[in-house]
């Protein structure tokens, strides 16, 4: 068909008469969307008018498909072009075409629109969005009224790139769309508006054979044509850049002066803003660059968001710097506070050690009479041994064995006095705790022996009820001895100051094994403890003794807790009160345990 059109044009050109040969030829390219013959017939009134109005030139139509039309424009083989508005926009952007006039009153189509048809069968689509997943017949994916006009409507109906129907390109002429639908190759097809009515009028399509999908309401300018899209300006008559301006002016004047012929006329060039909007939305043709997003595009399109992000980043940097400064300042403050706390703890520890030392000295004062009594015994024994040896020597009865026995007794008593002195010096001297596995029963018995002379002076009897087979405990012998003596002293004071009868003055010391520890209990027969006294018993400087310092039990609790044990009082066992403390077993203490 295309070859036939070209042959007609070329044949007409070669068969010119001698008179016609003197007339310069003006070639007008015509987009033949329904075939070359149809294009020649459709625009023959326009060509005839120009040939009559401008007899000094010969206007020759050249029907071409879109690709051939673009190639002819690029090769400067045409002077004017008649094409659809979409094709004109692309040619104008690429080759600089200029619109001279716009077609009007062409049959029943005053404007360009598209109609989507589907066979009138059950399940046919009614709305445009129902074309999703279906096969859609179009003449070409590059066609303006044959696809792109409907593409825009589909996109605005909510069908994105992945939801668009599958396209079946039939090629020109557009009547092939009808054949594809009848053959079942497609579910719907796109026609130029008014083509359906023309085909029905010509008998090529039966009335009611096809339905219109997404039909819009008819307008006053186009009442008889059913369509599925908005309307666009009709076909333009445009000139190429190399066409003489004078010729373009004369042609334009004659087009505007042309009266309606076969329902065809021309008017002033119409604004193609709506066509440009279509190409811009679809990002095709002159606006294809929109698909290639650049940093400048992002800055232009999203400058508001980028400004907000920049302000947010700036705020975050300022906030981070402020937080960093606050953290550093707070860290310095915490460091100074920790140093001050450590200094305060060291000072408190020093005062506590001094307090403990003073308490030891106070206890030593209370035990002075007991110490003197202990010293009297070895000193008296030494004096007796020495006097006996002296008398034996004076009487001449001192044999070697007698003198050796007396000297041995003096040495034993001197060692006993030295042990008393060492114990007193160790008790008074400040030193660190030295825990080691100890026999708890032996520690209790040693403390009882040391305290027994003072107990006898006060008329107090000491009773020991020690559980056999106790495992060793981890303890400092000197600290535990001090602890036991303090508890025994308190029990004695409670009975002597509380007017307990001499017959009932008894202190019972018991030991027993617990889970992971050993317990010592010191029970007296004194007046017991009130609830108020029991609640403050271990507070520093709290005492019920007229001359007491209030440090003894506080020091006792410190000693026990340093060993990892616990000290408490039970005043609810009449008569008297019971003080209990626990010490961890040496066999269950992990190596490296700090005391």
Steps between C-alpha positions, in 0.01 A plus 500: 500500500784735590676411172179570310476847654855582416454365146195721450690804616807422292291399198311824516828684522656318199187543286495879531423700193747750360300782654504334838871433476565868528320516841725432803387195696401533867500163679256457791553194722174350630481246786302209356364326810232320291707441189633709214181501291291611798749777580501629143122496489464663844726799426426537128274807562788680669745415222250601232437834669870581529561409133215729397593786732873487422519393133867604469593195713400136494408343835562123510378276791740232629316247727741338750493294819653657815849355449514594131363845578775562759764378253370729226505799737853417609606471133339837415296331226179676610391864523188465715355230727145404597507264801343436836584735792718247681710420196529874428626568855777245462599623151494861619725417794745308282494689168347840581161475326269802530121466528317719242134394534280241671245274334136542599161365398643178359191280484367452850839537666577857589777387737736205546394231751515123538235233538562164672272228362445140608288220353150502648544168677432401861776612739618784279674791679288806579748736665853580393652362819346161413746472210769395747634160404315497167631513140461840334534540122664825379636600161836593654648577840614828343153601373345812653127442469553127460670450840657793685173685555355189668830434682455829683141409595608156625773655710255745658261208560763353731678256270873534552772366268461148641119501475467616136338252259712296262523679167442332164637726223303439180658774283320731259230533380301532820225271374728208589395560861152377416640191329713417808196522727289280272781241481526488882859623500414783739238579765469870412633747243571873458351697208507863406173660607225496237665210319255257661205706375653521149550123487140443609374746237708322233364162607841366603386468863156389615309724741545365854788272398738696725455696824696806607715453813518797741264708284490873572197723461454654156575869457315767298789517251515125456152362575502197272842348576548275801841524665697376803746789541514876529526701180813660353546762222453353153774443243734791428630621164870575563798621299857377515789732594636510142164601349502855366326738745318680218355174372399404857315832539310460174408138580379597847286779361338270248432230761322748726307634202392152392130441538359172628550233239379144559466588868863615517641842589794669669525747786775687680771291664373363833695488824657157555538539878276198567708288262817608678337413833432149369860450389625643828283268712604197295863619491536430130617691194646839596449414867671161498787658692272504806562126530868575556505659841805714578615673813383829353156347436481376856604840629239670280216257574567439868669820614250540781565152637875541450487829689317329786758218497784753499346686793447167676863402440617839625283466810633148557861621472432784743316262733779241477761766579291624792447146631872429463582814697246411768632143518856622542396748766290238677788252476731751660245566773455127562877452506538776757206357697652152494835637614328693778305189597813286503675763713200508736499120520873497575444763769206305642706182497780678684257634761344156536841342556582767756164442666565126509840569650350721766241232569776243542678728743172553686442129519858457614432741784195301601711184492786653701402321817476172316843557341650583839346183645646294213844648552482433875471127440822445299690758708392334823597160362842632393552649845403170664737301277785743564436507878488121515830466318661762725380325819620165368842648431517656846411166663743309283227284354513636140593216267534537126163345431326730745666811358423383141132445587474843666672672205264324258198623698640858501548480119145374447352779709717759325376371160144524632556864596663572162198349319272727702711801399501395130125456502448843655740666252331329202162600630601866538710528180324612178539240223324363194274196517684171439239228436606135510328166563425486876349249742194690622464295818864568585449875449193494728686300766804735487278808540317337790828419675618857455176642637451243778700684774286814451186287495597344835552844654143590392355167616412391144523137387597418141344191341618373162279280280717454190389277210766247411623445147464860386699570183753787509376854446682776311578763764757725665563345845575833670182668364278207601657491844432876538142444380434218748654690793284803419185285493599329826571839659159633389326191638683534833414873522136426423475256790704698756335836421156342468513358852480139386536273808847346534359150478357571153799681353592264219617547141447215256713488181387258226624418150329317215533448127267666247478482121835633384582665835547443873306685772604615848234599756567683831200480737483681836247509788466877512187717468481456120448764230207733440373554146637857497845391618511205262426731202797728579734248656766508229493877437829676567511692831176345624541341845299401806806509730553810715871515412484328158625645169238334280761353263539138612211337311552727199859375478381143548260526205779654286730207587237240410400670175866532397519121537192454279273404790203649687446615860160549660331504843196309626346656812179298487638194681424551871687523714790699357614567143686306231758639256571285194755535221601283204833443324553342156651155484854491366430198278213681321683830449628542146872562456588865476205613717578844629459578866 
